[in-house]
């Protein structure tokens, strides 16, 4: 079996949850994932709940390579 075909279990998970919506939740999550990326550098993603739907962005690579300010601004967790 090739390295890329084997399951890997190292990962980091960061979440923000609360009764009140935090408008900067995606940005805070970005920094949380950045701090945890030593746990798994293969891919990352952020999802927020907006209008009772899950909206997200993910990709292969390090946190700064997958997200830019445009992605984080789009991932505001408030109702539109």
C-alpha positions in Angstrom: 0.0 0.0 0.0 1.3 3.4 -0.9 1.7 6.1 1.8 -1.1 8.2 0.3 -3.5 5.2 0.4 -3.1 4.6 4.1 -5.4 6.3 6.6 -3.7 9.0 8.8 -5.1 9.9 12.2 -3.2 13.0 13.2 -5.4 16.0 13.1 -6.4 19.1 15.0 -9.9 20.3 15.7 -11.0 23.7 16.8 -14.5 25.0 17.3 -16.5 27.9 18.6 -20.0 27.4 19.9 -22.4 29.6 21.8 -25.9 30.9 22.1 -24.9 34.3 20.7 -23.3 34.5 17.3 -19.8 35.7 17.2 -19.2 37.7 14.0 -15.5 37.0 14.1 -15.9 33.2 14.6 -14.3 32.3 11.3 -11.3 34.5 12.0 -10.9 33.1 15.5 -11.1 29.6 14.1 -8.5 30.4 11.6 -6.0 31.3 14.3 -7.0 28.2 16.3 -6.4 26.0 13.4 -3.1 27.8 12.7 -2.0 27.0 16.2 -3.0 23.3 15.8 -1.7 22.7 12.3 1.3 20.8 13.7 -1.3 18.0 14.4 -2.0 17.6 10.7 -0.7 19.6 7.8 -2.5 17.9 4.9 -5.7 19.9 4.7 -8.0 22.2 6.7 -11.5 23.7 6.6 -13.8 26.1 8.3 -17.6 25.9 8.4 -20.2 28.3 9.9 -23.9 28.2 10.3 -25.7 31.0 8.5 -29.5 31.1 7.9 -29.8 27.5 9.3 -27.4 26.3 6.6 -23.8 25.2 6.8 -21.4 27.3 4.7 -17.8 26.3 4.5 -14.4 26.4 2.7 -11.7 23.8 2.8 -8.7 22.8 0.8 -5.4 20.9 0.7 -2.4 22.5 2.4 -1.4 24.7 5.3 -3.9 27.1 6.9 -2.4 30.3 5.4 -2.4 28.6 2.0 -6.0 27.6 2.0 -7.6 30.8 3.5 -7.3 34.4 2.7 -9.2 37.4 4.1 -11.9 37.0 1.4 -12.7 33.5 2.5 -12.9 34.5 6.2 -15.1 37.5 5.4 -17.5 35.2 3.5 -17.7 32.8 6.4 -19.4 35.2 8.9 -21.7 33.2 11.0 -24.5 35.8 11.2 -27.8 35.8 9.5 -28.1 37.8 6.4 
